[in-house]
């Protein structure tokens, strides 16, 4: 066996081993890096909180009827 064939065989063996390792980890639902999954969960929670805040802000900004009522209420309280 010449050196070139030997190098190609070694590279193929390493590639197959990595593919099989990744496949087995995916089947077992074992995260490859637990730190990344903890950060991902934290970021998902933070994104959910931001979405809720944006919904509240959109509701406050687009709700003209209540804002007009609020203005009237403020003016009524000032007149007292």
PDB file with SEQRES, HELIX, SHEET and CRYST1 records, atoms N, CA, C and O in Angstrom:
SEQRES   1 A   80  UNK UNK UNK UNK UNK UNK UNK UNK UNK UNK UNK UNK UNK          
SEQRES   2 A   80  UNK UNK UNK UNK UNK UNK UNK UNK UNK UNK UNK UNK UNK          
SEQRES   3 A   80  UNK UNK UNK UNK UNK UNK UNK UNK UNK UNK UNK UNK UNK          
SEQRES   4 A   80  UNK UNK UNK UNK UNK UNK UNK UNK UNK UNK UNK UNK UNK          
SEQRES   5 A   80  UNK UNK UNK UNK UNK UNK UNK UNK UNK UNK UNK UNK UNK          
SEQRES   6 A   80  UNK UNK UNK UNK UNK UNK UNK UNK UNK UNK UNK UNK UNK          
SEQRES   7 A   80  UNK UNK                                                      
HELIX    1 AA1 UNK A    3  UNK A   28  1                                  26    
HELIX    2 AA2 UNK A   34  UNK A   62  1                                  29    
HELIX    3 AA3 UNK A   64  UNK A   79  1                                  16    
CRYST1    1.000    1.000    1.000  90.00  90.00  90.00 P 1           1          
ATOM      1  N   UNK A   1       0.856  -1.171   0.000  1.00  0.00           N  
ATOM      2  CA  UNK A   1       0.000   0.000   0.000  1.00  0.00           C  
ATOM      3  C   UNK A   1       0.901   1.232   0.000  1.00  0.00           C  
ATOM      4  O   UNK A   1       1.805   1.358   0.826  1.00  0.00           O  
ATOM      5  N   UNK A   2       0.639   2.128  -0.932  1.00  0.00           N  
ATOM      6  CA  UNK A   2       1.476   3.323  -0.993  1.00  0.00           C  
ATOM      7  C   UNK A   2       1.008   4.361   0.044  1.00  0.00           C  
ATOM      8  O   UNK A   2      -0.108   4.252   0.552  1.00  0.00           O  
ATOM      9  N   UNK A   3       1.832   5.354   0.361  1.00  0.00           N  
ATOM     10  CA  UNK A   3       1.497   6.336   1.403  1.00  0.00           C  
ATOM     11  C   UNK A   3       0.237   7.151   1.091  1.00  0.00           C  
ATOM     12  O   UNK A   3      -0.521   7.496   1.998  1.00  0.00           O  
ATOM     13  N   UNK A   4       0.020   7.455  -0.175  1.00  0.00           N  
ATOM     14  CA  UNK A   4      -1.170   8.237  -0.534  1.00  0.00           C  
ATOM     15  C   UNK A   4      -2.455   7.474  -0.203  1.00  0.00           C  
ATOM     16  O   UNK A   4      -3.390   8.053   0.350  1.00  0.00           O  
ATOM     17  N   UNK A   5      -2.509   6.196  -0.532  1.00  0.00           N  
ATOM     18  CA  UNK A   5      -3.677   5.362  -0.237  1.00  0.00           C  
ATOM     19  C   UNK A   5      -3.897   5.251   1.264  1.00  0.00           C  
ATOM     20  O   UNK A   5      -5.034   5.260   1.736  1.00  0.00           O  
ATOM     21  N   UNK A   6      -2.813   5.146   2.005  1.00  0.00           N  
ATOM     22  CA  UNK A   6      -2.913   5.039   3.450  1.00  0.00           C  
ATOM     23  C   UNK A   6      -3.502   6.327   4.056  1.00  0.00           C  
ATOM     24  O   UNK A   6      -4.336   6.258   4.959  1.00  0.00           O  
ATOM     25  N   UNK A   7      -3.081   7.473   3.572  1.00  0.00           N  
ATOM     26  CA  UNK A   7      -3.608   8.749   4.071  1.00  0.00           C  
ATOM     27  C   UNK A   7      -5.098   8.866   3.744  1.00  0.00           C  
ATOM     28  O   UNK A   7      -5.887   9.294   4.586  1.00  0.00           O  
ATOM     29  N   UNK A   8      -5.481   8.489   2.530  1.00  0.00           N  
ATOM     30  CA  UNK A   8      -6.888   8.542   2.135  1.00  0.00           C  
ATOM     31  C   UNK A   8      -7.725   7.629   3.019  1.00  0.00           C  
ATOM     32  O   UNK A   8      -8.817   8.009   3.441  1.00  0.00           O  
ATOM     33  N   UNK A   9      -7.233   6.438   3.303  1.00  0.00           N  
ATOM     34  CA  UNK A   9      -7.959   5.510   4.173  1.00  0.00           C  
ATOM     35  C   UNK A   9      -8.120   6.072   5.582  1.00  0.00           C  
ATOM     36  O   UNK A   9      -9.195   5.961   6.173  1.00  0.00           O  
ATOM     37  N   UNK A  10      -7.080   6.662   6.117  1.00  0.00           N  
ATOM     38  CA  UNK A  10      -7.151   7.246   7.464  1.00  0.00           C  
ATOM     39  C   UNK A  10      -8.177   8.376   7.495  1.00  0.00           C  
ATOM     40  O   UNK A  10      -8.976   8.460   8.428  1.00  0.00           O  
ATOM     41  N   UNK A  11      -8.162   9.241   6.491  1.00  0.00           N  
ATOM     42  CA  UNK A  11      -9.118  10.349   6.435  1.00  0.00           C  
ATOM     43  C   UNK A  11     -10.541   9.812   6.352  1.00  0.00           C  
ATOM     44  O   UNK A  11     -11.430  10.322   7.034  1.00  0.00           O  
ATOM     45  N   UNK A  12     -10.770   8.803   5.538  1.00  0.00           N  
ATOM     46  CA  UNK A  12     -12.108   8.211   5.424  1.00  0.00           C  
ATOM     47  C   UNK A  12     -12.569   7.593   6.736  1.00  0.00           C  
ATOM     48  O   UNK A  12     -13.728   7.745   7.122  1.00  0.00           O  
ATOM     49  N   UNK A  13     -11.677   6.904   7.414  1.00  0.00           N  
ATOM     50  CA  UNK A  13     -12.026   6.292   8.696  1.00  0.00           C  
ATOM     51  C   UNK A  13     -12.411   7.364   9.714  1.00  0.00           C  
ATOM     52  O   UNK A  13     -13.396   7.203  10.436  1.00  0.00           O  
ATOM     53  N   UNK A  14     -11.656   8.441   9.778  1.00  0.00           N  
ATOM     54  CA  UNK A  14     -11.954   9.527  10.719  1.00  0.00           C  
ATOM     55  C   UNK A  14     -13.293  10.169  10.384  1.00  0.00           C  
ATOM     56  O   UNK A  14     -14.085  10.459  11.282  1.00  0.00           O  
ATOM     57  N   UNK A  15     -13.552  10.392   9.105  1.00  0.00           N  
ATOM     58  CA  UNK A  15     -14.823  11.009   8.710  1.00  0.00           C  
ATOM     59  C   UNK A  15     -16.011  10.123   9.063  1.00  0.00           C  
ATOM     60  O   UNK A  15     -17.015  10.612   9.581  1.00  0.00           O  
ATOM     61  N   UNK A  16     -15.910   8.841   8.793  1.00  0.00           N  
ATOM     62  CA  UNK A  16     -16.995   7.917   9.117  1.00  0.00           C  
ATOM     63  C   UNK A  16     -17.211   7.862  10.623  1.00  0.00           C  
ATOM     64  O   UNK A  16     -18.352   7.823  11.083  1.00  0.00           O  
ATOM     65  N   UNK A  17     -16.135   7.859  11.389  1.00  0.00           N  
ATOM     66  CA  UNK A  17     -16.251   7.820  12.849  1.00  0.00           C  
ATOM     67  C   UNK A  17     -16.967   9.065  13.364  1.00  0.00           C  
ATOM     68  O   UNK A  17     -17.805   8.964  14.260  1.00  0.00           O  
ATOM     69  N   UNK A  18     -16.654  10.226  12.817  1.00  0.00           N  
ATOM     70  CA  UNK A  18     -17.322  11.459  13.267  1.00  0.00           C  
ATOM     71  C   UNK A  18     -18.807  11.460  12.904  1.00  0.00           C  
ATOM     72  O   UNK A  18     -19.645  11.885  13.699  1.00  0.00           O  
ATOM     73  N   UNK A  19     -19.123  10.991  11.723  1.00  0.00           N  
ATOM     74  CA  UNK A  19     -20.528  10.929  11.305  1.00  0.00           C  
ATOM     75  C   UNK A  19     -21.301   9.981  12.215  1.00  0.00           C  
ATOM     76  O   UNK A  19     -22.403  10.308  12.656  1.00  0.00           O  
ATOM     77  N   UNK A  20     -20.742   8.825  12.497  1.00  0.00           N  
ATOM     78  CA  UNK A  20     -21.423   7.867  13.375  1.00  0.00           C  
ATOM     79  C   UNK A  20     -21.569   8.411  14.793  1.00  0.00           C  
ATOM     80  O   UNK A  20     -22.609   8.223  15.424  1.00  0.00           O  
ATOM     81  N   UNK A  21     -20.553   9.071  15.289  1.00  0.00           N  
ATOM     82  CA  UNK A  21     -20.628   9.665  16.628  1.00  0.00           C  
ATOM     83  C   UNK A  21     -21.723  10.717  16.689  1.00  0.00           C  
ATOM     84  O   UNK A  21     -22.501  10.744  17.643  1.00  0.00           O  
ATOM     85  N   UNK A  22     -21.796  11.576  15.695  1.00  0.00           N  
ATOM     86  CA  UNK A  22     -22.835  12.607  15.668  1.00  0.00           C  
ATOM     87  C   UNK A  22     -24.222  11.983  15.570  1.00  0.00           C  
ATOM     88  O   UNK A  22     -25.172  12.461  16.189  1.00  0.00           O  
ATOM     89  N   UNK A  23     -24.329  10.923  14.795  1.00  0.00           N  
ATOM     90  CA  UNK A  23     -25.619  10.250  14.630  1.00  0.00           C  
ATOM     91  C   UNK A  23     -26.072   9.619  15.948  1.00  0.00           C  
ATOM     92  O   UNK A  23     -27.235   9.756  16.327  1.00  0.00           O  
ATOM     93  N   UNK A  24     -25.188   8.945  16.635  1.00  0.00           N  
ATOM     94  CA  UNK A  24     -25.559   8.311  17.898  1.00  0.00           C  
ATOM     95  C   UNK A  24     -25.911   9.346  18.961  1.00  0.00           C  
ATOM     96  O   UNK A  24     -26.831   9.130  19.749  1.00  0.00           O  
ATOM     97  N   UNK A  25     -25.203  10.448  18.993  1.00  0.00           N  
ATOM     98  CA  UNK A  25     -25.544  11.509  19.954  1.00  0.00           C  
ATOM     99  C   UNK A  25     -26.908  12.105  19.655  1.00  0.00           C  
ATOM    100  O   UNK A  25     -27.666  12.428  20.569  1.00  0.00           O  
ATOM    101  N   UNK A  26     -27.218  12.248  18.382  1.00  0.00           N  
ATOM    102  CA  UNK A  26     -28.523  12.793  18.007  1.00  0.00           C  
ATOM    103  C   UNK A  26     -29.638  11.818  18.366  1.00  0.00           C  
ATOM    104  O   UNK A  26     -30.718  12.237  18.782  1.00  0.00           O  
ATOM    105  N   UNK A  27     -29.388  10.538  18.210  1.00  0.00           N  
ATOM    106  CA  UNK A  27     -30.397   9.534  18.546  1.00  0.00           C  
ATOM    107  C   UNK A  27     -30.658   9.483  20.041  1.00  0.00           C  
ATOM    108  O   UNK A  27     -31.792   9.258  20.465  1.00  0.00           O  
ATOM    109  N   UNK A  28     -29.648   9.683  20.825  1.00  0.00           N  
ATOM    110  CA  UNK A  28     -29.782   9.606  22.275  1.00  0.00           C  
ATOM    111  C   UNK A  28     -30.228  10.922  22.894  1.00  0.00           C  
ATOM    112  O   UNK A  28     -30.457  10.992  24.102  1.00  0.00           O  
ATOM    113  N   UNK A  29     -30.353  11.961  22.082  1.00  0.00           N  
ATOM    114  CA  UNK A  29     -30.737  13.300  22.545  1.00  0.00           C  
ATOM    115  C   UNK A  29     -29.786  13.834  23.602  1.00  0.00           C  
ATOM    116  O   UNK A  29     -30.196  14.554  24.512  1.00  0.00           O  
ATOM    117  N   UNK A  30     -28.538  13.485  23.481  1.00  0.00           N  
ATOM    118  CA  UNK A  30     -27.513  14.006  24.379  1.00  0.00           C  
ATOM    119  C   UNK A  30     -26.926  15.244  23.720  1.00  0.00           C  
ATOM    120  O   UNK A  30     -26.385  15.152  22.618  1.00  0.00           O  
ATOM    121  N   UNK A  31     -27.022  16.414  24.376  1.00  0.00           N  
ATOM    122  CA  UNK A  31     -26.430  17.595  23.760  1.00  0.00           C  
ATOM    123  C   UNK A  31     -24.925  17.450  23.640  1.00  0.00           C  
ATOM    124  O   UNK A  31     -24.264  16.908  24.526  1.00  0.00           O  
ATOM    125  N   UNK A  32     -24.397  17.941  22.534  1.00  0.00           N  
ATOM    126  CA  UNK A  32     -22.958  17.827  22.319  1.00  0.00           C  
ATOM    127  C   UNK A  32     -22.183  18.722  23.267  1.00  0.00           C  
ATOM    128  O   UNK A  32     -21.078  18.377  23.685  1.00  0.00           O  
ATOM    129  N   UNK A  33     -22.756  19.876  23.609  1.00  0.00           N  
ATOM    130  CA  UNK A  33     -22.103  20.795  24.527  1.00  0.00           C  
ATOM    131  C   UNK A  33     -23.165  21.331  25.480  1.00  0.00           C  
ATOM    132  O   UNK A  33     -23.946  22.195  25.081  1.00  0.00           O  
ATOM    133  N   UNK A  34     -23.228  20.851  26.728  1.00  0.00           N  
ATOM    134  CA  UNK A  34     -24.287  21.265  27.652  1.00  0.00           C  
ATOM    135  C   UNK A  34     -24.310  22.771  27.916  1.00  0.00           C  
ATOM    136  O   UNK A  34     -25.375  23.334  28.173  1.00  0.00           O  
ATOM    137  N   UNK A  35     -23.164  23.421  27.857  1.00  0.00           N  
ATOM    138  CA  UNK A  35     -23.125  24.859  28.093  1.00  0.00           C  
ATOM    139  C   UNK A  35     -23.913  25.594  27.008  1.00  0.00           C  
ATOM    140  O   UNK A  35     -24.634  26.547  27.301  1.00  0.00           O  
ATOM    141  N   UNK A  36     -23.779  25.156  25.768  1.00  0.00           N  
ATOM    142  CA  UNK A  36     -24.523  25.772  24.676  1.00  0.00           C  
ATOM    143  C   UNK A  36     -26.023  25.596  24.860  1.00  0.00           C  
ATOM    144  O   UNK A  36     -26.787  26.519  24.580  1.00  0.00           O  
ATOM    145  N   UNK A  37     -26.454  24.441  25.321  1.00  0.00           N  
ATOM    146  CA  UNK A  37     -27.882  24.213  25.475  1.00  0.00           C  
ATOM    147  C   UNK A  37     -28.446  25.055  26.619  1.00  0.00           C  
ATOM    148  O   UNK A  37     -29.584  25.517  26.532  1.00  0.00           O  
ATOM    149  N   UNK A  38     -27.686  25.263  27.678  1.00  0.00           N  
ATOM    150  CA  UNK A  38     -28.143  26.119  28.777  1.00  0.00           C  
ATOM    151  C   UNK A  38     -28.258  27.556  28.295  1.00  0.00           C  
ATOM    152  O   UNK A  38     -29.232  28.243  28.601  1.00  0.00           O  
ATOM    153  N   UNK A  39     -27.262  28.010  27.540  1.00  0.00           N  
ATOM    154  CA  UNK A  39     -27.323  29.358  26.974  1.00  0.00           C  
ATOM    155  C   UNK A  39     -28.483  29.487  26.000  1.00  0.00           C  
ATOM    156  O   UNK A  39     -29.159  30.515  25.966  1.00  0.00           O  
ATOM    157  N   UNK A  40     -28.714  28.456  25.214  1.00  0.00           N  
ATOM    158  CA  UNK A  40     -29.817  28.492  24.249  1.00  0.00           C  
ATOM    159  C   UNK A  40     -31.152  28.592  24.970  1.00  0.00           C  
ATOM    160  O   UNK A  40     -32.031  29.335  24.534  1.00  0.00           O  
ATOM    161  N   UNK A  41     -31.320  27.857  26.066  1.00  0.00           N  
ATOM    162  CA  UNK A  41     -32.566  27.941  26.835  1.00  0.00           C  
ATOM    163  C   UNK A  41     -32.746  29.326  27.445  1.00  0.00           C  
ATOM    164  O   UNK A  41     -33.850  29.871  27.452  1.00  0.00           O  
ATOM    165  N   UNK A  42     -31.663  29.886  27.953  1.00  0.00           N  
ATOM    166  CA  UNK A  42     -31.737  31.225  28.532  1.00  0.00           C  
ATOM    167  C   UNK A  42     -32.103  32.256  27.473  1.00  0.00           C  
ATOM    168  O   UNK A  42     -32.916  33.147  27.716  1.00  0.00           O  
ATOM    169  N   UNK A  43     -31.497  32.127  26.299  1.00  0.00           N  
ATOM    170  CA  UNK A  43     -31.791  33.067  25.220  1.00  0.00           C  
ATOM    171  C   UNK A  43     -33.214  32.912  24.705  1.00  0.00           C  
ATOM    172  O   UNK A  43     -33.861  33.905  24.372  1.00  0.00           O  
ATOM    173  N   UNK A  44     -33.709  31.690  24.635  1.00  0.00           N  
ATOM    174  CA  UNK A  44     -35.107  31.486  24.222  1.00  0.00           C  
ATOM    175  C   UNK A  44     -36.065  32.142  25.203  1.00  0.00           C  
ATOM    176  O   UNK A  44     -37.049  32.763  24.802  1.00  0.00           O  
ATOM    177  N   UNK A  45     -35.770  32.001  26.497  1.00  0.00           N  
ATOM    178  CA  UNK A  45     -36.609  32.626  27.512  1.00  0.00           C  
ATOM    179  C   UNK A  45     -36.562  34.145  27.388  1.00  0.00           C  
ATOM    180  O   UNK A  45     -37.588  34.815  27.502  1.00  0.00           O  
ATOM    181  N   UNK A  46     -35.380  34.679  27.157  1.00  0.00           N  
ATOM    182  CA  UNK A  46     -35.236  36.124  27.003  1.00  0.00           C  
ATOM    183  C   UNK A  46     -35.976  36.637  25.762  1.00  0.00           C  
ATOM    184  O   UNK A  46     -36.600  37.697  25.803  1.00  0.00           O  
ATOM    185  N   UNK A  47     -35.905  35.894  24.674  1.00  0.00           N  
ATOM    186  CA  UNK A  47     -36.620  36.287  23.452  1.00  0.00           C  
ATOM    187  C   UNK A  47     -38.121  36.258  23.687  1.00  0.00           C  
ATOM    188  O   UNK A  47     -38.839  37.138  23.213  1.00  0.00           O  
ATOM    189  N   UNK A  48     -38.602  35.258  24.412  1.00  0.00           N  
ATOM    190  CA  UNK A  48     -40.034  35.183  24.721  1.00  0.00           C  
ATOM    191  C   UNK A  48     -40.476  36.379  25.557  1.00  0.00           C  
ATOM    192  O   UNK A  48     -41.542  36.946  25.314  1.00  0.00           O  
ATOM    193  N   UNK A  49     -39.666  36.763  26.537  1.00  0.00           N  
ATOM    194  CA  UNK A  49     -39.996  37.934  27.355  1.00  0.00           C  
ATOM    195  C   UNK A  49     -40.010  39.199  26.507  1.00  0.00           C  
ATOM    196  O   UNK A  49     -40.876  40.056  26.682  1.00  0.00           O  
ATOM    197  N   UNK A  50     -39.064  39.317  25.598  1.00  0.00           N  
ATOM    198  CA  UNK A  50     -39.025  40.500  24.729  1.00  0.00           C  
ATOM    199  C   UNK A  50     -40.244  40.544  23.811  1.00  0.00           C  
ATOM    200  O   UNK A  50     -40.795  41.619  23.573  1.00  0.00           O  
ATOM    201  N   UNK A  51     -40.668  39.406  23.298  1.00  0.00           N  
ATOM    202  CA  UNK A  51     -41.858  39.360  22.449  1.00  0.00           C  
ATOM    203  C   UNK A  51     -43.091  39.805  23.229  1.00  0.00           C  
ATOM    204  O   UNK A  51     -43.931  40.536  22.703  1.00  0.00           O  
ATOM    205  N   UNK A  52     -43.201  39.367  24.476  1.00  0.00           N  
ATOM    206  CA  UNK A  52     -44.338  39.779  25.299  1.00  0.00           C  
ATOM    207  C   UNK A  52     -44.310  41.288  25.539  1.00  0.00           C  
ATOM    208  O   UNK A  52     -45.354  41.938  25.489  1.00  0.00           O  
ATOM    209  N   UNK A  53     -43.148  41.842  25.794  1.00  0.00           N  
ATOM    210  CA  UNK A  53     -43.037  43.285  25.994  1.00  0.00           C  
ATOM    211  C   UNK A  53     -43.411  44.051  24.735  1.00  0.00           C  
ATOM    212  O   UNK A  53     -44.085  45.079  24.805  1.00  0.00           O  
ATOM    213  N   UNK A  54     -42.974  43.550  23.583  1.00  0.00           N  
ATOM    214  CA  UNK A  54     -43.298  44.210  22.321  1.00  0.00           C  
ATOM    215  C   UNK A  54     -44.807  44.180  22.084  1.00  0.00           C  
ATOM    216  O   UNK A  54     -45.380  45.163  21.614  1.00  0.00           O  
ATOM    217  N   UNK A  55     -45.450  43.065  22.406  1.00  0.00           N  
ATOM    218  CA  UNK A  55     -46.897  42.986  22.244  1.00  0.00           C  
ATOM    219  C   UNK A  55     -47.605  44.018  23.116  1.00  0.00           C  
ATOM    220  O   UNK A  55     -48.562  44.656  22.679  1.00  0.00           O  
ATOM    221  N   UNK A  56     -47.137  44.177  24.335  1.00  0.00           N  
ATOM    222  CA  UNK A  56     -47.734  45.170  25.231  1.00  0.00           C  
ATOM    223  C   UNK A  56     -47.528  46.574  24.675  1.00  0.00           C  
ATOM    224  O   UNK A  56     -48.458  47.381  24.668  1.00  0.00           O  
ATOM    225  N   UNK A  57     -46.326  46.867  24.214  1.00  0.00           N  
ATOM    226  CA  UNK A  57     -46.053  48.185  23.653  1.00  0.00           C  
ATOM    227  C   UNK A  57     -46.895  48.448  22.407  1.00  0.00           C  
ATOM    228  O   UNK A  57     -47.411  49.553  22.235  1.00  0.00           O  
ATOM    229  N   UNK A  58     -47.039  47.460  21.546  1.00  0.00           N  
ATOM    230  CA  UNK A  58     -47.865  47.628  20.357  1.00  0.00           C  
ATOM    231  C   UNK A  58     -49.318  47.888  20.742  1.00  0.00           C  
ATOM    232  O   UNK A  58     -49.988  48.725  20.137  1.00  0.00           O  
ATOM    233  N   UNK A  59     -49.797  47.169  21.745  1.00  0.00           N  
ATOM    234  CA  UNK A  59     -51.170  47.359  22.188  1.00  0.00           C  
ATOM    235  C   UNK A  59     -51.367  48.757  22.764  1.00  0.00           C  
ATOM    236  O   UNK A  59     -52.389  49.394  22.508  1.00  0.00           O  
ATOM    237  N   UNK A  60     -50.402  49.237  23.535  1.00  0.00           N  
ATOM    238  CA  UNK A  60     -50.507  50.571  24.124  1.00  0.00           C  
ATOM    239  C   UNK A  60     -50.457  51.651  23.045  1.00  0.00           C  
ATOM    240  O   UNK A  60     -51.208  52.625  23.104  1.00  0.00           O  
ATOM    241  N   UNK A  61     -49.588  51.482  22.075  1.00  0.00           N  
ATOM    242  CA  UNK A  61     -49.425  52.498  21.034  1.00  0.00           C  
ATOM    243  C   UNK A  61     -50.613  52.527  20.084  1.00  0.00           C  
ATOM    244  O   UNK A  61     -51.063  53.602  19.688  1.00  0.00           O  
ATOM    245  N   UNK A  62     -51.119  51.371  19.718  1.00  0.00           N  
ATOM    246  CA  UNK A  62     -52.179  51.330  18.706  1.00  0.00           C  
ATOM    247  C   UNK A  62     -53.571  51.480  19.279  1.00  0.00           C  
ATOM    248  O   UNK A  62     -54.528  51.638  18.520  1.00  0.00           O  
ATOM    249  N   UNK A  63     -53.715  51.436  20.573  1.00  0.00           N  
ATOM    250  CA  UNK A  63     -55.045  51.535  21.184  1.00  0.00           C  
ATOM    251  C   UNK A  63     -55.399  53.001  21.384  1.00  0.00           C  
ATOM    252  O   UNK A  63     -55.165  53.552  22.460  1.00  0.00           O  
ATOM    253  N   UNK A  64     -55.957  53.636  20.367  1.00  0.00           N  
ATOM    254  CA  UNK A  64     -56.291  55.059  20.406  1.00  0.00           C  
ATOM    255  C   UNK A  64     -57.465  55.352  21.326  1.00  0.00           C  
ATOM    256  O   UNK A  64     -57.478  56.381  22.000  1.00  0.00           O  
ATOM    257  N   UNK A  65     -58.425  54.485  21.362  1.00  0.00           N  
ATOM    258  CA  UNK A  65     -59.625  54.733  22.171  1.00  0.00           C  
ATOM    259  C   UNK A  65     -59.273  54.895  23.650  1.00  0.00           C  
ATOM    260  O   UNK A  65     -59.732  55.833  24.302  1.00  0.00           O  
ATOM    261  N   UNK A  66     -58.481  54.006  24.160  1.00  0.00           N  
ATOM    262  CA  UNK A  66     -58.107  54.086  25.574  1.00  0.00           C  
ATOM    263  C   UNK A  66     -57.173  55.264  25.831  1.00  0.00           C  
ATOM    264  O   UNK A  66     -57.242  55.879  26.895  1.00  0.00           O  
ATOM    265  N   UNK A  67     -56.308  55.588  24.883  1.00  0.00           N  
ATOM    266  CA  UNK A  67     -55.410  56.716  25.097  1.00  0.00           C  
ATOM    267  C   UNK A  67     -56.190  58.025  25.123  1.00  0.00           C  
ATOM    268  O   UNK A  67     -55.855  58.924  25.893  1.00  0.00           O  
ATOM    269  N   UNK A  68     -57.227  58.146  24.292  1.00  0.00           N  
ATOM    270  CA  UNK A  68     -58.073  59.342  24.313  1.00  0.00           C  
ATOM    271  C   UNK A  68     -58.818  59.414  25.640  1.00  0.00           C  
ATOM    272  O   UNK A  68     -58.931  60.487  26.234  1.00  0.00           O  
ATOM    273  N   UNK A  69     -59.319  58.288  26.100  1.00  0.00           N  
ATOM    274  CA  UNK A  69     -59.990  58.255  27.395  1.00  0.00           C  
ATOM    275  C   UNK A  69     -59.026  58.622  28.515  1.00  0.00           C  
ATOM    276  O   UNK A  69     -59.405  59.305  29.466  1.00  0.00           O  
ATOM    277  N   UNK A  70     -57.790  58.173  28.404  1.00  0.00           N  
ATOM    278  CA  UNK A  70     -56.786  58.501  29.412  1.00  0.00           C  
ATOM    279  C   UNK A  70     -56.495  59.997  29.405  1.00  0.00           C  
ATOM    280  O   UNK A  70     -56.374  60.612  30.464  1.00  0.00           O  
ATOM    281  N   UNK A  71     -56.383  60.581  28.220  1.00  0.00           N  
ATOM    282  CA  UNK A  71     -56.173  62.032  28.124  1.00  0.00           C  
ATOM    283  C   UNK A  71     -57.323  62.790  28.764  1.00  0.00           C  
ATOM    284  O   UNK A  71     -57.098  63.747  29.504  1.00  0.00           O  
ATOM    285  N   UNK A  72     -58.534  62.379  28.491  1.00  0.00           N  
ATOM    286  CA  UNK A  72     -59.713  63.031  29.088  1.00  0.00           C  
ATOM    287  C   UNK A  72     -59.697  62.902  30.607  1.00  0.00           C  
ATOM    288  O   UNK A  72     -60.006  63.853  31.325  1.00  0.00           O  
ATOM    289  N   UNK A  73     -59.340  61.735  31.080  1.00  0.00           N  
ATOM    290  CA  UNK A  73     -59.285  61.520  32.521  1.00  0.00           C  
ATOM    291  C   UNK A  73     -58.222  62.409  33.168  1.00  0.00           C  
ATOM    292  O   UNK A  73     -58.451  62.972  34.238  1.00  0.00           O  
ATOM    293  N   UNK A  74     -57.081  62.533  32.530  1.00  0.00           N  
ATOM    294  CA  UNK A  74     -56.019  63.404  33.059  1.00  0.00           C  
ATOM    295  C   UNK A  74     -56.491  64.851  33.076  1.00  0.00           C  
ATOM    296  O   UNK A  74     -56.295  65.553  34.068  1.00  0.00           O  
ATOM    297  N   UNK A  75     -57.101  65.298  32.009  1.00  0.00           N  
ATOM    298  CA  UNK A  75     -57.612  66.672  31.954  1.00  0.00           C  
ATOM    299  C   UNK A  75     -58.690  66.902  33.005  1.00  0.00           C  
ATOM    300  O   UNK A  75     -58.737  67.962  33.630  1.00  0.00           O  
ATOM    301  N   UNK A  76     -59.549  65.919  33.199  1.00  0.00           N  
ATOM    302  CA  UNK A  76     -60.601  66.049  34.209  1.00  0.00           C  
ATOM    303  C   UNK A  76     -59.996  66.164  35.604  1.00  0.00           C  
ATOM    304  O   UNK A  76     -60.488  66.935  36.427  1.00  0.00           O  
ATOM    305  N   UNK A  77     -58.946  65.413  35.875  1.00  0.00           N  
ATOM    306  CA  UNK A  77     -58.299  65.474  37.181  1.00  0.00           C  
ATOM    307  C   UNK A  77     -57.541  66.804  37.355  1.00  0.00           C  
ATOM    308  O   UNK A  77     -57.441  67.310  38.473  1.00  0.00           O  
ATOM    309  N   UNK A  78     -57.016  67.362  36.276  1.00  0.00           N  
ATOM    310  CA  UNK A  78     -56.328  68.640  36.371  1.00  0.00           C  
ATOM    311  C   UNK A  78     -57.288  69.771  36.709  1.00  0.00           C  
ATOM    312  O   UNK A  78     -56.945  70.697  37.444  1.00  0.00           O  
ATOM    313  N   UNK A  79     -58.499  69.679  36.158  1.00  0.00           N  
ATOM    314  CA  UNK A  79     -59.482  70.730  36.381  1.00  0.00           C  
ATOM    315  C   UNK A  79     -59.957  70.791  37.826  1.00  0.00           C  
ATOM    316  O   UNK A  79     -60.460  71.832  38.248  1.00  0.00           O  
ATOM    317  N   UNK A  80     -59.826  69.781  38.554  1.00  0.00           N  
ATOM    318  CA  UNK A  80     -60.291  69.777  39.947  1.00  0.00           C  
ATOM    319  C   UNK A  80     -59.472  70.649  40.817  1.00  0.00           C  
ATOM    320  O   UNK A  80     -59.737  70.751  42.014  1.00  0.00           O  
TER     321      UNK A  80                                                      
END                                                                             
